[in-house]
Amino acid sequence: MSGLFYKPQDAWAADFIPFYTAGRFWLFYLLDWRDREKHGEGTPWYLVSTADFVHFTEHGEVLPRGTVQDQDLYVFTGCVVDGEDGYHLFYTGHNPHFKALGKPVQAVMHAVSEDLLTWTKIPEDTFYAPPGYEPDDWRDPFVFWNFEAKEWWMLLAARFTEGPSRRRGCTALCASKDLKTWEVREPFYAPGLFYTHECPDLFRMGDWWYLVFSEFSERHVTRYRMSRTLAGPWYYPSGFEDTFDGRAWYAAKTASNGERRYAFGWNATREGERDYRPWQWGGNLAVHEILLAQDASLAVTLPETLDVAFNTQVPFEFEPGLGMLLDGQKTATVGATSTFGCAVGGPMPNPCKIEATITFDIYTRGCGLMLRSSNDYETGYYIRLEPHRNRLVFDSWRRPVDIGHMAELERPLALTPGQPVTLTVLIEDTVCEVYAGGRVALSARLYDHPTGKWGIFATEGVAGFHDVKLYTRT
């Protein structure tokens, strides 16, 4: 049985570059050993493929890093396309040592292959940022065939050389007839909002185009904008939010199998493997399915193949914890008027999936699921619906800092008294993925409390928990 949230052995994965063909998703990714003394400096591309996001085939290194004298000491993010003469891979060549030599730190580079496994670099196709763009921020090429213009277009994460420093980010545009020579055009999207637009991605669903990018100036998240044409204008979605997940999920790019589209990001680790420590670059693969909402905004949900991977239902009975517990086994009511109330379902298996449909009254300040709680409820994690704020948050108890939940682990979610909300939670080791209301996802890490009991809770109100189920994998 393989792990659900892929990571390479003795290393970590960052920036997945998905490509779909022949019934499989080919997931190129940036491998980080986090051990320069043992493995040396630089980042190569590795490859793993999967048909279901549950079982993975490792193909090893496919695009090696260069030397300290080469542009591509770090092989950073890019894309793979199927051209008439084989597969083409475009990537970022990054060498931080070049800055002291007066050379550009970043460039767009090119490689070709006949089988997706063996790649030949073409150094002479390398090109750099032109005047007007910063030479050290010219990266993450995303290439697609523009049927209307009958040419290849490339989107890039770039920055202007003028303007407020933290607002110079833009999505640059290049065009080509042959996938070798590129002409820099007017910027594709330049809102003057962010430091940069990392890992651009573009796709069409229904009547709209969707531009996906990741930024770290206002918040460290993956965002999207939408337009009816490639020429723009690019609108903020009409729904609650322009993001797919929170702080712990980043650098997402998408791919479709022709029927469904998925977003491939990474669930970030924390320094020292401790809660509340700074987030790190890279982690484990986390895949969300992208849905088209009625208002043309995008929603995310749990991929079906991951859902059914939890194939063994675990029996349980709720036992009263604090507050008043009514009803019984698969349906329970926690009454906690003016206080905190909870009930426990027993020890948490690892891995596990917990499902629940939750309703609450007009007075309820919070309700949801407890994870890895201690017997005295003094430690543990909480996935909490907050109706008065219309949001979902991830929290721990006790908190070491004076905030209402773990910083940046929150998602906007419309919550109405009496209206049921579904929660589905997947947990494997330290990785936690939450899906709520059939619309939002929230990624998190569970470090400080590796074991404990799971349960349900309510704060200052009454919450009903219906069709509660616990699953594991065999």
C-alpha positions in Angstrom: 0.0 0.0 0.0 1.6 3.3 -1.1 1.2 6.6 0.6 -1.6 8.9 -0.6 0.4 12.1 -0.4 3.4 11.4 -2.5 7.0 12.4 -1.6 10.3 11.0 -2.7 12.2 8.8 -0.2 14.6 10.8 1.9 13.7 14.0 0.1 10.8 16.4 -0.5 8.9 17.5 -3.6 8.1 21.0 -4.7 6.3 22.5 -7.8 4.6 19.6 -9.6 4.4 20.0 -13.4 1.5 17.8 -14.6 1.1 16.3 -18.1 -1.6 13.9 -19.1 -1.2 11.2 -21.8 -2.1 7.6 -22.4 -4.3 7.3 -19.4 -1.8 8.6 -16.9 -0.8 11.8 -15.2 3.0 12.3 -15.6 4.0 14.5 -12.7 7.4 16.1 -13.1 8.6 17.8 -9.9 11.4 19.7 -8.3 13.3 17.4 -5.9 14.8 18.9 -2.8 17.1 16.8 -0.6 17.5 19.6 2.0 21.1 18.3 2.5 23.6 20.3 0.5 26.6 18.7 2.3 25.5 15.2 1.1 23.9 15.9 -2.2 25.5 19.2 -3.4 23.8 22.4 -4.5 21.0 22.6 -7.0 17.6 21.1 -7.9 16.9 18.6 -10.6 13.5 17.4 -12.1 12.3 14.0 -11.1 9.2 12.2 -12.5 6.4 10.1 -11.0 3.3 8.9 -12.9 -0.1 7.8 -11.7 -3.5 6.9 -13.0 -5.4 7.4 -9.7 -3.3 9.6 -7.3 -3.1 6.6 -5.1 -0.6 4.3 -6.7 2.6 5.9 -8.1 5.4 4.7 -10.4 8.7 6.5 -9.9 10.8 7.1 -13.0 13.7 8.8 -11.2 15.7 11.8 -12.4 14.7 13.1 -15.9 16.3 16.5 -16.1 19.6 16.8 -14.2 20.8 20.1 -12.7 23.9 21.8 -14.2 27.1 22.7 -12.5 27.8 25.9 -10.6 29.1 27.3 -13.9 25.8 26.5 -15.7 22.7 28.6 -16.0 20.5 25.7 -14.8 22.3 24.8 -11.5 18.7 24.9 -10.2 16.2 23.4 -12.6 13.1 25.3 -11.6 9.5 25.2 -12.7 8.3 24.9 -16.3 5.9 22.8 -18.5 5.7 19.9 -20.9 3.9 20.1 -24.3 3.3 17.6 -27.1 4.7 19.1 -30.3 4.5 17.7 -33.8 8.1 16.4 -33.6 7.9 15.0 -30.0 7.7 16.3 -26.5 9.0 19.7 -25.5 10.0 20.8 -22.0 10.5 24.4 -21.1 12.0 25.2 -17.7 13.7 27.8 -15.6 17.4 27.8 -15.4 18.4 29.5 -12.1 21.9 30.2 -10.8 22.1 32.6 -7.9 25.9 32.8 -8.2 25.5 34.6 -11.6 24.3 37.8 -9.9 27.8 38.6 -8.5 29.2 38.1 -12.1 26.8 40.5 -13.6 24.8 37.8 -15.4 21.0 37.2 -15.3 20.1 34.8 -12.5 17.2 33.3 -14.4 16.5 32.2 -18.0 14.0 30.1 -20.0 15.5 26.9 -21.3 14.4 24.1 -23.6 14.7 20.3 -23.8 13.1 17.6 -26.0 12.2 14.0 -25.7 10.5 11.1 -27.6 9.2 9.2 -24.6 8.9 11.7 -21.6 11.7 9.8 -19.8 14.9 10.7 -21.7 15.4 14.4 -22.3 18.0 16.3 -24.4 18.8 19.9 -23.4 19.1 22.5 -26.2 21.3 25.3 -24.6 21.2 27.4 -27.8 17.4 28.0 -27.3 17.9 29.7 -23.9 16.6 33.2 -23.7 16.5 36.0 -21.1 14.3 38.8 -20.0 14.4 41.8 -22.4 14.8 45.4 -21.3 11.9 46.5 -19.1 11.8 43.2 -17.2 14.0 42.3 -14.2 16.7 39.9 -15.4 16.5 37.8 -12.1 12.8 37.1 -12.3 12.1 35.5 -15.7 10.7 32.0 -14.9 8.1 29.3 -14.7 7.3 29.1 -18.5 3.8 27.7 -19.3 3.3 26.9 -23.1 0.1 26.3 -24.9 -1.1 26.3 -28.5 -3.3 29.3 -29.3 -5.8 28.0 -31.8 -7.1 31.4 -32.7 -3.6 32.9 -33.4 -2.2 29.6 -34.7 1.0 30.0 -32.8 2.5 28.8 -29.5 2.1 31.2 -26.5 4.3 31.2 -23.4 3.3 32.7 -20.1 6.0 33.6 -17.7 6.4 34.8 -14.1 8.1 38.2 -14.5 8.7 41.6 -12.9 8.9 45.1 -14.4 12.0 47.1 -13.7 10.0 50.2 -12.7 7.1 50.9 -10.3 6.5 50.1 -6.6 8.8 47.1 -5.8 6.1 44.9 -4.4 3.6 45.7 -7.2 5.9 45.0 -10.2 4.7 41.4 -10.7 3.2 40.4 -14.0 2.4 37.5 -16.3 4.6 38.1 -19.3 3.7 36.8 -22.8 6.0 35.3 -25.5 5.0 33.8 -28.9 6.6 31.3 -31.3 5.9 29.4 -34.5 8.5 26.7 -34.0 9.0 26.3 -30.2 12.5 27.5 -30.6 12.5 31.2 -31.2 10.3 33.4 -29.0 9.1 36.9 -29.5 8.2 38.9 -26.3 4.8 40.5 -26.6 2.9 43.0 -24.4 2.3 41.5 -20.9 -0.6 39.0 -20.6 -1.7 40.2 -17.2 -0.2 43.1 -15.2 -2.6 44.2 -12.4 0.0 46.0 -10.2 -1.0 44.0 -7.2 1.7 41.4 -6.3 5.4 41.0 -6.1 5.3 38.2 -8.7 2.9 35.7 -10.3 4.7 32.4 -9.9 3.8 29.1 -11.7 1.3 30.5 -14.2 -1.2 28.1 -15.6 -4.1 28.6 -18.0 -7.2 26.6 -19.0 -10.7 26.9 -20.3 -13.8 25.6 -18.7 -17.3 26.4 -20.0 -17.3 29.9 -21.5 -14.4 31.2 -19.5 -10.6 31.2 -19.4 -9.0 30.8 -16.0 -5.5 32.1 -15.2 -3.9 30.5 -12.2 -0.8 31.8 -10.4 0.9 31.8 -7.0 2.0 34.9 -5.1 3.7 35.7 -1.8 3.2 39.4 -1.3 -0.2 39.8 0.2 -0.7 36.1 1.1 1.3 33.0 0.3 -1.4 31.3 -1.8 -2.4 30.1 -5.3 -5.0 32.4 -6.9 -6.9 32.6 -10.1 -8.6 35.2 -12.4 -11.2 34.6 -15.1 -11.9 36.1 -18.6 -14.1 35.4 -21.5 -11.2 36.0 -23.9 -7.4 35.6 -23.8 -7.2 39.3 -24.4 -8.9 40.0 -21.0 -9.9 41.8 -18.9 -9.2 39.4 -16.1 -11.8 39.4 -13.3 -11.8 38.5 -9.7 -14.3 35.7 -9.3 -17.8 36.5 -8.1 -17.6 33.9 -5.3 -16.2 34.3 -1.8 -12.6 33.9 -2.7 -10.0 33.8 -5.5 -7.9 31.0 -4.0 -8.2 27.2 -3.9 -6.7 26.5 -0.5 -4.7 28.2 2.3 -1.1 28.9 3.2 0.0 25.2 3.5 -0.8 24.5 -0.2 1.2 26.3 -2.9 2.6 26.4 -6.5 -0.4 24.6 -7.9 -0.6 23.8 -11.6 -3.5 22.0 -13.4 -4.1 19.2 -15.9 -7.1 17.4 -17.3 -7.7 13.9 -18.4 -10.4 15.1 -20.9 -13.2 14.7 -18.4 -12.0 16.2 -15.1 -9.5 18.8 -14.2 -7.2 18.6 -11.2 -4.9 21.0 -9.4 -1.5 19.6 -8.2 0.1 21.5 -5.3 2.3 20.6 -2.4 1.3 20.4 1.3 4.2 22.3 2.9 6.3 21.1 5.8 7.3 23.2 8.8 10.8 23.7 10.1 11.8 21.2 12.7 8.6 19.3 12.2 6.8 21.3 14.8 3.5 23.1 14.8 3.7 26.9 14.5 7.2 26.9 13.1 7.8 28.6 9.7 6.6 26.9 6.6 9.2 25.4 4.3 9.6 25.1 0.5 8.2 21.8 -0.7 6.5 18.9 1.0 4.0 16.2 -0.1 1.8 16.1 -3.2 -1.8 17.2 -2.6 -4.3 17.0 -5.4 -7.7 18.7 -5.6 -10.4 18.3 -8.3 -11.5 21.6 -9.8 -15.3 22.1 -10.3 -17.1 24.8 -12.2 -19.7 26.5 -10.0 -23.0 28.0 -11.3 -21.6 31.5 -11.1 -18.6 30.4 -13.2 -16.3 30.7 -10.2 -14.1 27.6 -9.4 -14.6 25.2 -6.5 -12.4 22.3 -5.4 -13.3 18.9 -4.0 -11.8 15.6 -3.0 -10.9 13.5 -6.1 -13.0 10.4 -6.3 -10.1 8.0 -6.5 -8.7 9.3 -3.2 -12.1 9.1 -1.6 -12.6 5.4 -2.4 -9.0 4.6 -1.4 -10.3 4.5 2.1 -12.0 1.1 1.7 -12.5 -0.1 5.3 -15.2 1.5 7.5 -14.3 1.5 11.2 -17.2 1.0 13.7 -17.5 3.4 16.6 -19.9 4.8 19.1 -19.8 8.4 20.4 -19.1 8.7 24.1 -19.9 11.9 26.0 -16.9 14.2 26.7 -17.9 17.6 27.9 -21.3 19.2 27.6 -24.5 17.2 26.6 -24.6 14.4 24.0 -28.0 13.3 22.7 -29.0 10.7 20.2 -26.4 8.0 19.6 -24.1 6.3 17.1 -24.0 7.8 13.5 -26.1 10.9 14.5 -25.3 13.0 17.5 -26.1 16.4 18.9 -23.7 18.4 21.0 -25.5 20.9 23.2 -23.1 23.5 24.5 -25.2 26.6 25.2 -22.8 29.3 26.6 -20.0 26.8 26.9 -17.8 24.1 25.1 -19.2 20.7 24.5 -17.7 17.6 22.8 -18.0 13.9 22.3 -15.3 11.4 21.3 -15.4 8.6 18.7 -12.3 6.7 19.9 -8.7 6.5 18.9 -7.8 7.8 15.4 -6.5 5.3 12.9 -3.6 6.3 10.7 -4.3 6.8 7.9 -8.0 7.7 8.1 -10.9 9.5 6.6 -13.7 11.2 8.6 -17.0 12.3 7.1 -19.7 14.3 8.7 -22.7 16.4 7.8 -23.1 19.3 10.3 -26.0 21.6 11.1 -26.0 24.3 13.7 -28.4 26.8 15.3 -28.4 30.6 15.1 -26.4 31.0 18.3 -23.6 28.6 17.6 -20.2 30.2 17.6 -18.2 27.2 16.4 -18.5 23.5 15.6 -16.7 20.7 13.8 -14.2 17.9 14.3 -11.6 17.2 16.9 -8.4 15.4 15.8 -5.8 13.6 18.0 -7.3 14.9 21.2 -5.8 13.9 24.6 -8.0 12.2 27.1 -8.4 15.4 29.1 -9.0 17.5 26.0 -6.0 19.7 26.8 -4.2 19.1 23.5 -5.4 18.3 20.0 -6.5 19.9 16.7 -9.8 21.4 15.7 -11.4 21.8 12.3 -13.9 24.5 13.1 -16.9 26.1 11.2 -17.4 29.6 12.4 -20.9 30.8 11.3 -20.6 34.3 12.5 -17.5 34.8 10.3 -18.5 32.6 7.4 -15.3 30.7 7.5 -13.6 27.4 8.1 -10.4 27.4 10.2 -7.8 24.9 11.4 -6.8 25.3 15.0 -5.0 23.6 17.8 -5.4 23.6 21.6 -3.5 24.9 23.4 -2.2 27.7 21.2 1.3 29.1 21.9 0.3 32.5 20.5 -2.5 34.9 21.0 -4.5 34.3 17.8 -7.9 32.7 17.1 -6.5 29.8 15.0 -3.4 28.7 13.2 -2.2 31.7 11.2 -3.3 31.7 7.5 -5.1 28.3 7.8 -8.6 29.6 7.1 -11.1 29.5 4.2 -14.2 31.6 3.5 -17.3 29.5 3.5 -20.9 30.5 3.4 -22.5 29.1 6.6 -26.3 29.4 7.3 -28.0 28.2 10.5 -30.1 25.1 9.7 -28.3 24.5 6.4 -26.1 21.3 6.4 -22.4 21.5 5.7 -20.4 18.4 4.7 -16.8 17.9 6.0 -14.4 15.3 4.7 -11.0 15.0 6.3 -8.1 12.9 5.1 -5.1 12.3 7.4 -2.0 10.3 6.8 1.0 10.8 9.2 1.5 14.6 9.4 -0.6 15.5 6.3 -4.1 16.7 6.7 -6.5 17.7 3.9 -9.9 19.1 4.6 -12.8 19.5 2.2 -15.9 21.5 3.1 -19.2 22.3 1.6 -18.3 20.8 -1.7 -16.4 23.9 -2.5 -13.3 24.7 -0.5 -10.1 22.8 0.6 -7.8 23.5 3.5 -4.4 21.8 3.9 -2.6 21.6 7.2 0.1 19.7 9.1 -0.2 17.8 12.4 3.2 17.6 14.1 3.0 18.1 17.9 0.3 15.5 18.5 0.9 12.3 16.6 -1.8 10.3 18.2 -5.0 10.8 20.1 -8.8 10.5 19.9 -11.1 12.0 17.3 -14.5 13.5 18.0 -17.1 16.3 17.5 -17.6 19.6 19.3 -19.6 22.7 19.5 -19.0 26.1 21.2 -21.8 28.3 22.6 -24.6 26.7 20.7 -26.1 23.4 19.5 -24.7 21.4 16.6 -26.0 18.3 15.0 -23.7 15.7 13.4 -25.3 13.4 10.8 -24.1 10.4 8.8 -20.7 10.4 10.6 -18.3 7.8 9.2 -14.8 6.8 9.9 -12.6 4.9 7.4 -9.1 3.6 7.1 -7.2 1.8 4.3 -6.3 -1.9 4.0 
